[in-house]
Amino acid sequence: MHAGWVLYPTQKMPMMPQYVLEFDDDDLGQPKRVEFGAENPAAALPLLKGENKFRQVKLWEGDRLLGELMRDGRGVWHLNDDPI
C-alpha cells in the first residue's frame, strides 16, 4: 500500500494500469502475449531481458497501442511511438 493511503472496509485499492507485450511469430522467436500490471510501462523492460536481438514487440495499455519496441544488435531496446 502506498504511504499516506488509508483504506476503509468499503474502499478498494486503486487499480494498477494493465499492460500487454505482444510478440509476433518471426524468425527470432515464437508468438506470445505477456500481460502485467504496473505503475507505468517502464516495467516492461525487465520482462524483455531474455529476448533475442532484433526482436520486435508491441506494447499496449488496455486497448491503446503505446508503441513498438525493437532490440538492436547491441541488445538495447528502442521505442517507436509513432502510430502503427
C-alpha positions in Angstrom: 0.0 0.0 0.0 1.3 3.5 -0.8 2.4 5.8 2.1 -0.4 8.1 3.2 -3.3 5.9 1.9 -5.9 4.9 4.4 -8.3 2.1 3.4 -11.6 1.7 4.9 -13.5 -1.6 4.7 -15.7 -0.3 1.9 -12.8 1.1 -0.2 -10.6 -0.8 -2.6 -7.0 -0.3 -3.7 -6.7 1.8 -6.9 -6.2 -0.5 -9.9 -2.8 -0.5 -11.5 -2.7 0.0 -15.2 -2.7 -3.2 -17.2 -0.2 -3.7 -20.0 0.4 -6.3 -22.7 3.6 -7.2 -24.6 2.6 -8.8 -27.9 5.2 -10.7 -29.8 4.5 -11.7 -33.5 5.7 -15.0 -35.0 9.0 -14.2 -36.5 12.4 -15.9 -37.2 13.6 -14.6 -33.8 11.1 -16.2 -31.5 7.6 -17.6 -31.0 4.4 -15.6 -30.9 3.4 -14.8 -27.3 1.4 -12.4 -25.2 2.7 -11.2 -21.8 0.1 -9.4 -19.5 1.3 -7.5 -16.5 0.1 -4.8 -14.1 2.4 -2.0 -13.2 2.5 1.7 -12.3 4.0 2.6 -15.7 5.0 1.0 -18.9 8.7 1.0 -18.0 8.1 -2.2 -16.1 8.0 -3.9 -19.4 11.8 -3.6 -19.8 12.8 -6.3 -17.2 10.3 -8.7 -18.9 12.2 -8.3 -22.2 15.6 -9.3 -20.8 15.9 -12.7 -22.4 14.6 -11.7 -25.9 16.8 -12.0 -29.0 18.5 -9.1 -30.7 16.3 -7.5 -33.4 13.2 -8.9 -31.8 10.1 -6.6 -32.1 7.2 -6.3 -29.6 4.1 -4.2 -29.4 3.3 -2.6 -26.0 -0.3 -2.0 -25.2 -2.0 -0.3 -22.3 -5.5 -1.8 -22.3 -6.7 -1.4 -25.9 -4.3 1.5 -26.7 -1.1 0.8 -28.5 1.7 2.7 -26.8 4.3 1.8 -29.4 6.6 -0.9 -30.8 9.9 -1.8 -29.2 12.9 -3.3 -31.1 16.1 -4.7 -29.7 19.1 -3.6 -31.7 22.3 -5.6 -32.4 23.9 -4.4 -29.2 20.9 -5.5 -27.1 19.5 -2.0 -26.5 15.7 -1.6 -26.7 14.3 1.3 -28.7 10.7 2.6 -28.7 9.0 3.7 -31.8 5.9 5.5 -30.5 4.7 6.7 -34.0 1.2 5.4 -34.8 1.4 2.0 -36.4 
